[in-house]
Amino acid sequence: MKVRNSLKALKAVPGSQIVRRRGRTFVINKLNPRAKARQG
């Protein structure tokens, strides 16, 4: 999982979902698990 300042580019990857958990923003992707990321 990458820690990134901005998740805007990962939002465009097919299959990605943006989820808010514990006050942090995550990108989860079942189709392409390499696109997992957390903001901040």
Backbone atoms as SQL, in Angstrom:
CREATE TABLE atoms (id INTEGER PRIMARY KEY, chain TEXT, resi INTEGER, resn TEXT, atom TEXT, x REAL, y REAL, z REAL);
INSERT INTO atoms VALUES
  (1, 'A', 1, 'MET', 'N', 0.839, -1.187, 0.000),
  (2, 'A', 1, 'MET', 'CA', 0.000, 0.000, 0.000),
  (3, 'A', 1, 'MET', 'C', 0.877, 1.241, 0.000),
  (4, 'A', 2, 'LYS', 'N', 0.550, 2.171, -0.881),
  (5, 'A', 2, 'LYS', 'CA', 1.289, 3.431, -0.944),
  (6, 'A', 2, 'LYS', 'C', 0.614, 4.463, -0.051),
  (7, 'A', 3, 'VAL', 'N', 1.418, 5.362, 0.477),
  (8, 'A', 3, 'VAL', 'CA', 0.889, 6.525, 1.193),
  (9, 'A', 3, 'VAL', 'C', 1.121, 7.723, 0.293),
  (10, 'A', 4, 'ARG', 'N', 0.048, 8.374, -0.113),
  (11, 'A', 4, 'ARG', 'CA', 0.140, 9.442, -1.112),
  (12, 'A', 4, 'ARG', 'C', -0.520, 10.708, -0.607),
  (13, 'A', 5, 'ASN', 'N', -0.080, 11.840, -1.178),
  (14, 'A', 5, 'ASN', 'CA', -0.701, 13.110, -0.844),
  (15, 'A', 5, 'ASN', 'C', -2.053, 13.261, -1.527),
  (16, 'A', 6, 'SER', 'N', -2.150, 12.751, -2.742),
  (17, 'A', 6, 'SER', 'CA', -3.382, 12.921, -3.501),
  (18, 'A', 6, 'SER', 'C', -3.789, 11.584, -4.101),
  (19, 'A', 7, 'LEU', 'N', -5.074, 11.252, -3.983),
  (20, 'A', 7, 'LEU', 'CA', -5.594, 9.996, -4.528),
  (21, 'A', 7, 'LEU', 'C', -6.333, 10.212, -5.837),
  (22, 'A', 8, 'LYS', 'N', -6.235, 11.417, -6.379),
  (23, 'A', 8, 'LYS', 'CA', -7.036, 11.747, -7.556),
  (24, 'A', 8, 'LYS', 'C', -6.681, 10.865, -8.749),
  (25, 'A', 9, 'ALA', 'N', -5.394, 10.568, -8.944),
  (26, 'A', 9, 'ALA', 'CA', -4.993, 9.747, -10.093),
  (27, 'A', 9, 'ALA', 'C', -5.460, 8.307, -9.920),
  (28, 'A', 10, 'LEU', 'N', -5.452, 7.810, -8.692),
  (29, 'A', 10, 'LEU', 'CA', -5.865, 6.429, -8.465),
  (30, 'A', 10, 'LEU', 'C', -7.372, 6.257, -8.568),
  (31, 'A', 11, 'LYS', 'N', -8.104, 7.354, -8.423),
  (32, 'A', 11, 'LYS', 'CA', -9.556, 7.269, -8.521),
  (33, 'A', 11, 'LYS', 'C', -9.977, 6.865, -9.933),
  (34, 'A', 12, 'ALA', 'N', -9.151, 7.176, -10.937),
  (35, 'A', 12, 'ALA', 'CA', -9.501, 6.883, -12.325),
  (36, 'A', 12, 'ALA', 'C', -9.179, 5.456, -12.726),
  (37, 'A', 13, 'VAL', 'N', -8.450, 4.701, -11.895),
  (38, 'A', 13, 'VAL', 'CA', -8.090, 3.322, -12.225),
  (39, 'A', 13, 'VAL', 'C', -9.348, 2.461, -12.173),
  (40, 'A', 14, 'PRO', 'N', -9.579, 1.583, -13.162),
  (41, 'A', 14, 'PRO', 'CA', -10.804, 0.779, -13.159),
  (42, 'A', 14, 'PRO', 'C', -10.896, -0.106, -11.923),
  (43, 'A', 15, 'GLY', 'N', -12.073, -0.141, -11.333),
  (44, 'A', 15, 'GLY', 'CA', -12.323, -1.009, -10.189),
  (45, 'A', 15, 'GLY', 'C', -11.985, -0.407, -8.844),
  (46, 'A', 16, 'SER', 'N', -11.501, 0.817, -8.807),
  (47, 'A', 16, 'SER', 'CA', -11.074, 1.384, -7.524),
  (48, 'A', 16, 'SER', 'C', -12.249, 2.035, -6.808),
  (49, 'A', 17, 'GLN', 'N', -12.247, 1.906, -5.482),
  (50, 'A', 17, 'GLN', 'CA', -13.257, 2.530, -4.641),
  (51, 'A', 17, 'GLN', 'C', -12.557, 3.375, -3.605),
  (52, 'A', 18, 'ILE', 'N', -13.144, 4.531, -3.308),
  (53, 'A', 18, 'ILE', 'CA', -12.602, 5.393, -2.255),
  (54, 'A', 18, 'ILE', 'C', -13.421, 5.167, -0.994),
  (55, 'A', 19, 'VAL', 'N', -12.731, 4.865, 0.101),
  (56, 'A', 19, 'VAL', 'CA', -13.370, 4.512, 1.359),
  (57, 'A', 19, 'VAL', 'C', -12.757, 5.359, 2.457),
  (58, 'A', 20, 'ARG', 'N', -13.609, 5.855, 3.375),
  (59, 'A', 20, 'ARG', 'CA', -13.095, 6.586, 4.537),
  (60, 'A', 20, 'ARG', 'C', -13.186, 5.682, 5.753),
  (61, 'A', 21, 'ARG', 'N', -12.044, 5.440, 6.371),
  (62, 'A', 21, 'ARG', 'CA', -11.983, 4.606, 7.565),
  (63, 'A', 21, 'ARG', 'C', -11.091, 5.276, 8.589),
  (64, 'A', 22, 'ARG', 'N', -11.593, 5.348, 9.826),
  (65, 'A', 22, 'ARG', 'CA', -10.809, 5.888, 10.935),
  (66, 'A', 22, 'ARG', 'C', -10.220, 7.251, 10.606),
  (67, 'A', 23, 'GLY', 'N', -10.982, 8.075, 9.892),
  (68, 'A', 23, 'GLY', 'CA', -10.517, 9.424, 9.584),
  (69, 'A', 23, 'GLY', 'C', -9.496, 9.516, 8.480),
  (70, 'A', 24, 'ARG', 'N', -9.168, 8.405, 7.845),
  (71, 'A', 24, 'ARG', 'CA', -8.227, 8.426, 6.723),
  (72, 'A', 24, 'ARG', 'C', -8.972, 8.007, 5.471),
  (73, 'A', 25, 'THR', 'N', -8.445, 8.419, 4.331),
  (74, 'A', 25, 'THR', 'CA', -9.051, 8.077, 3.050),
  (75, 'A', 25, 'THR', 'C', -8.217, 6.987, 2.397),
  (76, 'A', 26, 'PHE', 'N', -8.879, 5.899, 2.009),
  (77, 'A', 26, 'PHE', 'CA', -8.201, 4.770, 1.391),
  (78, 'A', 26, 'PHE', 'C', -8.749, 4.553, -0.005),
  (79, 'A', 27, 'VAL', 'N', -7.900, 3.996, -0.874),
  (80, 'A', 27, 'VAL', 'CA', -8.356, 3.482, -2.166),
  (81, 'A', 27, 'VAL', 'C', -8.173, 1.979, -2.111),
  (82, 'A', 28, 'ILE', 'N', -9.262, 1.239, -2.348),
  (83, 'A', 28, 'ILE', 'CA', -9.170, -0.215, -2.421),
  (84, 'A', 28, 'ILE', 'C', -9.589, -0.635, -3.810),
  (85, 'A', 29, 'ASN', 'N', -8.967, -1.682, -4.310),
  (86, 'A', 29, 'ASN', 'CA', -9.212, -2.116, -5.680),
  (87, 'A', 29, 'ASN', 'C', -9.096, -3.631, -5.748),
  (88, 'A', 30, 'LYS', 'N', -10.229, -4.307, -5.971),
  (89, 'A', 30, 'LYS', 'CA', -10.214, -5.766, -6.074),
  (90, 'A', 30, 'LYS', 'C', -9.613, -6.227, -7.407),
  (91, 'A', 31, 'LEU', 'N', -9.852, -5.449, -8.468),
  (92, 'A', 31, 'LEU', 'CA', -9.355, -5.854, -9.781),
  (93, 'A', 31, 'LEU', 'C', -7.850, -5.721, -9.875),
  (94, 'A', 32, 'ASN', 'N', -7.309, -4.663, -9.272),
  (95, 'A', 32, 'ASN', 'CA', -5.874, -4.393, -9.357),
  (96, 'A', 32, 'ASN', 'C', -5.378, -4.040, -7.961),
  (97, 'A', 33, 'PRO', 'N', -5.004, -5.057, -7.136),
  (98, 'A', 33, 'PRO', 'CA', -4.625, -4.774, -5.752),
  (99, 'A', 33, 'PRO', 'C', -3.374, -3.901, -5.600),
  (100, 'A', 34, 'ARG', 'N', -2.633, -3.713, -6.674),
  (101, 'A', 34, 'ARG', 'CA', -1.463, -2.830, -6.596),
  (102, 'A', 34, 'ARG', 'C', -1.858, -1.375, -6.468),
  (103, 'A', 35, 'ALA', 'N', -3.138, -1.066, -6.741),
  (104, 'A', 35, 'ALA', 'CA', -3.602, 0.318, -6.667),
  (105, 'A', 35, 'ALA', 'C', -4.105, 0.676, -5.281),
  (106, 'A', 36, 'LYS', 'N', -3.812, -0.148, -4.267),
  (107, 'A', 36, 'LYS', 'CA', -4.227, 0.212, -2.903),
  (108, 'A', 36, 'LYS', 'C', -3.403, 1.387, -2.417),
  (109, 'A', 37, 'ALA', 'N', -4.060, 2.319, -1.744),
  (110, 'A', 37, 'ALA', 'CA', -3.337, 3.501, -1.256),
  (111, 'A', 37, 'ALA', 'C', -4.091, 4.112, -0.081),
  (112, 'A', 38, 'ARG', 'N', -3.350, 4.941, 0.640),
  (113, 'A', 38, 'ARG', 'CA', -3.912, 5.684, 1.761),
  (114, 'A', 38, 'ARG', 'C', -3.442, 7.110, 1.636),
  (115, 'A', 39, 'GLN', 'N', -4.300, 8.067, 2.019),
  (116, 'A', 39, 'GLN', 'CA', -3.920, 9.470, 1.910),
  (117, 'A', 39, 'GLN', 'C', -3.383, 9.966, 3.237),
  (118, 'A', 40, 'GLY', 'N', -2.320, 10.798, 3.159),
  (119, 'A', 40, 'GLY', 'CA', -1.818, 11.479, 4.346),
  (120, 'A', 40, 'GLY', 'C', -0.567, 10.946, 4.912);
